[in-house]
Amino acid sequence: MCQMVRIMLCCSAGMSTSLLVKKMVEAAESRELPVEIDAYGVSEFDIQFPKYQVVLLGPQVKYMLNMLAEKAAPQGIPVKAIDMADYGMQRGDKVLDYALSLIAATH
């Protein structure tokens, strides 16, 4: 996987996921994996999601999973919730692995 991997994190305002983005980028850099990982508030979902290969939702917006997944499905972009424990513990490596597995499953 040499091409740039594009991952979008989505929470209620884009703030709480920014630390997790930093940890995911650090994990990717340690593996020399080219990534673009950005965090957005759910209000920006419609505008932003087509630019990414996968969208991961923070626990605060998990209740919107089905609606957001339906919007992204026609473009083949998976939308999934971040594991609560991985989110709470800010396990960037685990969340990165999860995102990569979802991208691999769609290609």
VMD Tcl script that builds the backbone (N, CA, C; Angstrom):
set m [mol new atoms 321]
animate dup $m
set s [atomselect $m all]
$s set {name element resname resid chain x y z} {
  {N N MET 1 A 0.855 -1.185 0.000}
  {CA C MET 1 A 0.000 0.000 0.000}
  {C C MET 1 A 0.895 1.241 0.000}
  {N N CYS 2 A 1.295 1.663 -1.174}
  {CA C CYS 2 A 2.216 2.790 -1.279}
  {C C CYS 2 A 1.507 4.119 -1.478}
  {N N GLN 3 A 0.276 4.059 -1.994}
  {CA C GLN 3 A -0.414 5.321 -2.213}
  {C C GLN 3 A -0.870 5.916 -0.885}
  {N N MET 4 A -1.169 7.194 -0.922}
  {CA C MET 4 A -1.632 7.912 0.263}
  {C C MET 4 A -2.941 7.300 0.774}
  {N N VAL 5 A -2.983 7.028 2.055}
  {CA C VAL 5 A -4.190 6.515 2.692}
  {C C VAL 5 A -4.930 7.709 3.281}
  {N N ARG 6 A -6.214 7.833 2.955}
  {CA C ARG 6 A -7.008 8.977 3.433}
  {C C ARG 6 A -8.090 8.512 4.393}
  {N N ILE 7 A -7.985 8.981 5.630}
  {CA C ILE 7 A -8.907 8.573 6.699}
  {C C ILE 7 A -9.554 9.814 7.293}
  {N N MET 8 A -10.874 9.763 7.433}
  {CA C MET 8 A -11.605 10.865 8.061}
  {C C MET 8 A -12.159 10.395 9.397}
  {N N LEU 9 A -11.926 11.195 10.429}
  {CA C LEU 9 A -12.547 10.946 11.727}
  {C C LEU 9 A -13.641 11.983 11.902}
  {N N CYS 10 A -14.725 11.558 12.488}
  {CA C CYS 10 A -15.877 12.439 12.616}
  {C C CYS 10 A -16.409 12.372 14.045}
  {N N CYS 11 A -16.560 13.533 14.672}
  {CA C CYS 11 A -17.156 13.572 16.011}
  {C C CYS 11 A -18.153 14.725 16.036}
  {N N SER 12 A -18.599 15.111 17.219}
  {CA C SER 12 A -19.625 16.142 17.246}
  {C C SER 12 A -19.112 17.486 16.756}
  {N N ALA 13 A -17.868 17.841 17.080}
  {CA C ALA 13 A -17.355 19.139 16.633}
  {C C ALA 13 A -15.980 19.076 15.968}
  {N N GLY 14 A -15.359 17.905 15.925}
  {CA C GLY 14 A -14.037 17.787 15.322}
  {C C GLY 14 A -12.905 18.029 16.307}
  {N N MET 15 A -13.252 18.400 17.534}
  {CA C MET 15 A -12.234 18.720 18.536}
  {C C MET 15 A -11.716 17.474 19.246}
  {N N SER 16 A -12.623 16.665 19.751}
  {CA C SER 16 A -12.208 15.547 20.606}
  {C C SER 16 A -11.422 14.491 19.852}
  {N N THR 17 A -11.558 14.446 18.540}
  {CA C THR 17 A -10.812 13.444 17.780}
  {C C THR 17 A -9.444 13.952 17.336}
  {N N SER 18 A -9.154 15.242 17.528}
  {CA C SER 18 A -7.888 15.770 17.010}
  {C C SER 18 A -6.663 15.148 17.676}
  {N N LEU 19 A -6.741 14.830 18.967}
  {CA C LEU 19 A -5.621 14.167 19.632}
  {C C LEU 19 A -5.437 12.754 19.069}
  {N N LEU 20 A -6.547 12.079 18.819}
  {CA C LEU 20 A -6.482 10.735 18.246}
  {C C LEU 20 A -5.868 10.787 16.844}
  {N N VAL 21 A -6.206 11.808 16.064}
  {CA C VAL 21 A -5.606 11.983 14.737}
  {C C VAL 21 A -4.088 12.062 14.876}
  {N N LYS 22 A -3.622 12.870 15.826}
  {CA C LYS 22 A -2.182 13.035 16.052}
  {C C LYS 22 A -1.524 11.689 16.361}
  {N N LYS 23 A -2.164 10.895 17.209}
  {CA C LYS 23 A -1.604 9.589 17.583}
  {C C LYS 23 A -1.616 8.625 16.398}
  {N N MET 24 A -2.659 8.696 15.569}
  {CA C MET 24 A -2.731 7.835 14.386}
  {C C MET 24 A -1.640 8.211 13.381}
  {N N VAL 25 A -1.422 9.501 13.206}
  {CA C VAL 25 A -0.375 9.972 12.285}
  {C C VAL 25 A 0.993 9.510 12.787}
  {N N GLU 26 A 1.223 9.612 14.101}
  {CA C GLU 26 A 2.497 9.148 14.677}
  {C C GLU 26 A 2.698 7.657 14.426}
  {N N ALA 27 A 1.622 6.867 14.602}
  {CA C ALA 27 A 1.710 5.423 14.369}
  {C C ALA 27 A 2.016 5.138 12.903}
  {N N ALA 28 A 1.387 5.879 11.998}
  {CA C ALA 28 A 1.616 5.685 10.561}
  {C C ALA 28 A 3.047 6.065 10.193}
  {N N GLU 29 A 3.538 7.174 10.751}
  {CA C GLU 29 A 4.899 7.614 10.451}
  {C C GLU 29 A 5.924 6.587 10.915}
  {N N SER 30 A 5.673 5.971 12.068}
  {CA C SER 30 A 6.620 4.975 12.567}
  {C C SER 30 A 6.682 3.761 11.640}
  {N N ARG 31 A 5.627 3.559 10.857}
  {CA C ARG 31 A 5.589 2.451 9.882}
  {C C ARG 31 A 5.937 2.928 8.470}
  {N N GLU 32 A 6.274 4.203 8.357}
  {CA C GLU 32 A 6.558 4.807 7.048}
  {C C GLU 32 A 5.382 4.630 6.086}
  {N N LEU 33 A 4.180 4.829 6.615}
  {CA C LEU 33 A 2.956 4.695 5.843}
  {C C LEU 33 A 2.430 6.095 5.511}
  {N N PRO 34 A 2.280 6.418 4.225}
  {CA C PRO 34 A 1.785 7.755 3.879}
  {C C PRO 34 A 0.288 7.882 4.174}
  {N N VAL 35 A -0.054 8.795 5.052}
  {CA C VAL 35 A -1.457 8.963 5.430}
  {C C VAL 35 A -1.870 10.430 5.421}
  {N N GLU 36 A -3.157 10.615 5.212}
  {CA C GLU 36 A -3.789 11.908 5.417}
  {C C GLU 36 A -4.969 11.605 6.329}
  {N N ILE 37 A -4.905 12.100 7.553}
  {CA C ILE 37 A -5.961 11.832 8.530}
  {C C ILE 37 A -6.468 13.173 9.039}
  {N N ASP 38 A -7.758 13.391 8.902}
  {CA C ASP 38 A -8.346 14.658 9.332}
  {C C ASP 38 A -9.566 14.410 10.190}
  {N N ALA 39 A -9.838 15.350 11.088}
  {CA C ALA 39 A -11.018 15.260 11.952}
  {C C ALA 39 A -11.986 16.391 11.602}
  {N N TYR 40 A -13.246 16.043 11.524}
  {CA C TYR 40 A -14.291 17.026 11.222}
  {C C TYR 40 A -15.473 16.828 12.148}
  {N N GLY 41 A -16.226 17.889 12.322}
  {CA C GLY 41 A -17.502 17.779 13.011}
  {C C GLY 41 A -18.494 17.128 12.077}
  {N N VAL 42 A -19.500 16.507 12.642}
  {CA C VAL 42 A -20.484 15.783 11.839}
  {C C VAL 42 A -21.218 16.724 10.878}
  {N N SER 43 A -21.271 17.992 11.198}
  {CA C SER 43 A -21.949 18.963 10.316}
  {C C SER 43 A -21.235 19.093 8.967}
  {N N GLU 44 A -19.953 18.711 8.918}
  {CA C GLU 44 A -19.186 18.808 7.671}
  {C C GLU 44 A -19.127 17.480 6.903}
  {N N PHE 45 A -19.799 16.464 7.414}
  {CA C PHE 45 A -19.713 15.123 6.835}
  {C C PHE 45 A -19.997 15.117 5.333}
  {N N ASP 46 A -21.139 15.692 4.944}
  {CA C ASP 46 A -21.566 15.630 3.540}
  {C C ASP 46 A -20.540 16.236 2.588}
  {N N ILE 47 A -19.899 17.303 3.014}
  {CA C ILE 47 A -18.928 17.995 2.162}
  {C C ILE 47 A -17.616 17.220 2.100}
  {N N GLN 48 A -17.193 16.657 3.231}
  {CA C GLN 48 A -15.854 16.083 3.347}
  {C C GLN 48 A -15.710 14.615 2.968}
  {N N PHE 49 A -16.712 13.786 3.274}
  {CA C PHE 49 A -16.480 12.336 3.174}
  {C C PHE 49 A -16.041 11.826 1.798}
  {N N PRO 50 A -16.466 12.438 0.674}
  {CA C PRO 50 A -16.044 11.863 -0.616}
  {C C PRO 50 A -14.538 11.914 -0.867}
  {N N LYS 51 A -13.809 12.717 -0.106}
  {CA C LYS 51 A -12.357 12.852 -0.289}
  {C C LYS 51 A -11.575 11.726 0.388}
  {N N TYR 52 A -12.261 10.889 1.159}
  {CA C TYR 52 A -11.584 9.891 1.997}
  {C C TYR 52 A -11.942 8.469 1.588}
  {N N GLN 53 A -11.108 7.513 2.046}
  {CA C GLN 53 A -11.338 6.100 1.756}
  {C C GLN 53 A -12.157 5.411 2.852}
  {N N VAL 54 A -12.161 6.012 4.023}
  {CA C VAL 54 A -12.912 5.445 5.144}
  {C C VAL 54 A -13.246 6.580 6.112}
  {N N VAL 55 A -14.388 6.438 6.783}
  {CA C VAL 55 A -14.795 7.419 7.799}
  {C C VAL 55 A -15.016 6.674 9.107}
  {N N LEU 56 A -14.363 7.154 10.168}
  {CA C LEU 56 A -14.536 6.562 11.492}
  {C C LEU 56 A -15.234 7.573 12.393}
  {N N LEU 57 A -16.240 7.097 13.102}
  {CA C LEU 57 A -17.032 7.971 13.963}
  {C C LEU 57 A -16.621 7.861 15.425}
  {N N GLY 58 A -16.527 9.000 16.084}
  {CA C GLY 58 A -16.278 9.027 17.517}
  {C C GLY 58 A -17.524 8.579 18.263}
  {N N PRO 59 A -17.369 8.156 19.520}
  {CA C PRO 59 A -18.493 7.645 20.299}
  {C C PRO 59 A -19.677 8.618 20.417}
  {N N GLN 60 A -19.400 9.938 20.395}
  {CA C GLN 60 A -20.479 10.914 20.572}
  {C C GLN 60 A -21.458 10.915 19.404}
  {N N VAL 61 A -21.017 10.470 18.227}
  {CA C VAL 61 A -21.894 10.500 17.058}
  {C C VAL 61 A -22.202 9.096 16.522}
  {N N LYS 62 A -21.906 8.092 17.337}
  {CA C LYS 62 A -22.145 6.709 16.930}
  {C C LYS 62 A -23.623 6.464 16.592}
  {N N TYR 63 A -24.502 7.192 17.254}
  {CA C TYR 63 A -25.937 7.031 17.004}
  {C C TYR 63 A -26.317 7.414 15.569}
  {N N MET 64 A -25.437 8.147 14.864}
  {CA C MET 64 A -25.708 8.568 13.485}
  {C C MET 64 A -25.115 7.598 12.462}
  {N N LEU 65 A -24.546 6.508 12.939}
  {CA C LEU 65 A -23.832 5.567 12.075}
  {C C LEU 65 A -24.634 5.135 10.862}
  {N N ASN 66 A -25.851 4.636 11.066}
  {CA C ASN 66 A -26.633 4.115 9.945}
  {C C ASN 66 A -26.928 5.184 8.902}
  {N N MET 67 A -27.319 6.362 9.343}
  {CA C MET 67 A -27.636 7.447 8.423}
  {C C MET 67 A -26.399 7.851 7.605}
  {N N LEU 68 A -25.247 8.011 8.281}
  {CA C LEU 68 A -24.024 8.427 7.593}
  {C C LEU 68 A -23.506 7.325 6.667}
  {N N ALA 69 A -23.616 6.072 7.119}
  {CA C ALA 69 A -23.168 4.943 6.299}
  {C C ALA 69 A -23.989 4.863 5.013}
  {N N GLU 70 A -25.296 5.131 5.103}
  {CA C GLU 70 A -26.150 5.107 3.914}
  {C C GLU 70 A -25.746 6.197 2.924}
  {N N LYS 71 A -25.369 7.369 3.434}
  {CA C LYS 71 A -24.939 8.467 2.551}
  {C C LYS 71 A -23.664 8.099 1.802}
  {N N ALA 72 A -22.745 7.406 2.483}
  {CA C ALA 72 A -21.439 7.092 1.899}
  {C C ALA 72 A -21.450 5.813 1.060}
  {N N ALA 73 A -22.423 4.946 1.280}
  {CA C ALA 73 A -22.465 3.640 0.602}
  {C C ALA 73 A -22.408 3.718 -0.925}
  {N N PRO 74 A -23.161 4.643 -1.573}
  {CA C PRO 74 A -23.109 4.687 -3.040}
  {C C PRO 74 A -21.699 4.943 -3.583}
  {N N GLN 75 A -20.848 5.561 -2.801}
  {CA C GLN 75 A -19.472 5.826 -3.236}
  {C C GLN 75 A -18.497 4.754 -2.738}
  {N N GLY 76 A -19.034 3.740 -2.073}
  {CA C GLY 76 A -18.194 2.639 -1.602}
  {C C GLY 76 A -17.265 3.010 -0.462}
  {N N ILE 77 A -17.638 4.029 0.313}
  {CA C ILE 77 A -16.793 4.468 1.428}
  {C C ILE 77 A -17.371 3.912 2.729}
  {N N PRO 78 A -16.615 3.035 3.416}
  {CA C PRO 78 A -17.135 2.488 4.668}
  {C C PRO 78 A -17.173 3.538 5.776}
  {N N VAL 79 A -18.238 3.486 6.569}
  {CA C VAL 79 A -18.383 4.358 7.739}
  {C C VAL 79 A -18.605 3.437 8.929}
  {N N LYS 80 A -17.708 3.519 9.906}
  {CA C LYS 80 A -17.790 2.645 11.081}
  {C C LYS 80 A -17.503 3.452 12.337}
  {N N ALA 81 A -17.916 2.905 13.471}
  {CA C ALA 81 A -17.649 3.553 14.766}
  {C C ALA 81 A -16.284 3.114 15.286}
  {N N ILE 82 A -15.600 4.028 15.936}
  {CA C ILE 82 A -14.324 3.712 16.581}
  {C C ILE 82 A -14.630 2.940 17.859}
  {N N ASP 83 A -13.871 1.901 18.112}
  {CA C ASP 83 A -14.027 1.130 19.342}
  {C C ASP 83 A -13.916 2.063 20.545}
  {N N MET 84 A -14.875 1.952 21.457}
  {CA C MET 84 A -14.958 2.851 22.610}
  {C C MET 84 A -13.675 2.820 23.453}
  {N N ALA 85 A -13.141 1.628 23.706}
  {CA C ALA 85 A -11.931 1.516 24.530}
  {C C ALA 85 A -10.728 2.127 23.809}
  {N N ASP 86 A -10.602 1.852 22.499}
  {CA C ASP 86 A -9.485 2.409 21.733}
  {C C ASP 86 A -9.587 3.936 21.688}
  {N N TYR 87 A -10.798 4.436 21.580}
  {CA C TYR 87 A -11.009 5.885 21.559}
  {C C TYR 87 A -10.646 6.492 22.915}
  {N N GLY 88 A -11.181 5.892 23.964}
  {CA C GLY 88 A -10.947 6.401 25.314}
  {C C GLY 88 A -9.482 6.368 25.721}
  {N N MET 89 A -8.775 5.321 25.293}
  {CA C MET 89 A -7.360 5.172 25.622}
  {C C MET 89 A -6.457 5.853 24.584}
  {N N GLN 90 A -7.087 6.452 23.565}
  {CA C GLN 90 A -6.335 7.143 22.497}
  {C C GLN 90 A -5.294 6.214 21.858}
  {N N ARG 91 A -5.734 5.001 21.525}
  {CA C ARG 91 A -4.832 4.026 20.900}
  {C C ARG 91 A -4.781 4.268 19.395}
  {N N GLY 92 A -3.952 5.218 19.000}
  {CA C GLY 92 A -3.849 5.580 17.585}
  {C C GLY 92 A -3.471 4.424 16.689}
  {N N ASP 93 A -2.571 3.548 17.182}
  {CA C ASP 93 A -2.137 2.406 16.365}
  {C C ASP 93 A -3.289 1.452 16.082}
  {N N LYS 94 A -4.109 1.188 17.102}
  {CA C LYS 94 A -5.242 0.263 16.937}
  {C C LYS 94 A -6.297 0.848 15.998}
  {N N VAL 95 A -6.577 2.138 16.158}
  {CA C VAL 95 A -7.583 2.782 15.314}
  {C C VAL 95 A -7.073 2.850 13.870}
  {N N LEU 96 A -5.783 3.086 13.707}
  {CA C LEU 96 A -5.177 3.079 12.373}
  {C C LEU 96 A -5.310 1.694 11.738}
  {N N ASP 97 A -4.995 0.655 12.499}
  {CA C ASP 97 A -5.120 -0.718 11.988}
  {C C ASP 97 A -6.552 -1.006 11.550}
  {N N TYR 98 A -7.512 -0.559 12.349}
  {CA C TYR 98 A -8.931 -0.766 12.043}
  {C C TYR 98 A -9.281 -0.067 10.725}
  {N N ALA 99 A -8.865 1.180 10.581}
  {CA C ALA 99 A -9.138 1.936 9.353}
  {C C ALA 99 A -8.514 1.241 8.143}
  {N N LEU 100 A -7.276 0.793 8.286}
  {CA C LEU 100 A -6.588 0.112 7.179}
  {C C LEU 100 A -7.288 -1.185 6.802}
  {N N SER 101 A -7.805 -1.903 7.802}
  {CA C SER 101 A -8.512 -3.162 7.511}
  {C C SER 101 A -9.805 -2.886 6.749}
  {N N LEU 102 A -10.477 -1.786 7.074}
  {CA C LEU 102 A -11.722 -1.429 6.373}
  {C C LEU 102 A -11.433 -1.027 4.926}
  {N N ILE 103 A -10.332 -0.285 4.729}
  {CA C ILE 103 A -9.958 0.125 3.368}
  {C C ILE 103 A -9.590 -1.115 2.544}
  {N N ALA 104 A -8.815 -2.023 3.135}
  {CA C ALA 104 A -8.398 -3.245 2.442}
  {C C ALA 104 A -9.609 -4.087 2.034}
  {N N ALA 105 A -10.631 -4.105 2.894}
  {CA C ALA 105 A -11.827 -4.915 2.627}
  {C C ALA 105 A -12.659 -4.354 1.471}
  {N N THR 106 A -12.497 -3.073 1.173}
  {CA C THR 106 A -13.303 -2.467 0.104}
  {C C THR 106 A -12.568 -2.443 -1.238}
  {N N HIS 107 A -11.303 -2.850 -1.238}
  {CA C HIS 107 A -10.542 -2.805 -2.505}
  {C C HIS 107 A -10.188 -4.189 -2.997}
}
mol reanalyze $m
mol bondsrecalc $m
mol representation Tube
mol addrep $m
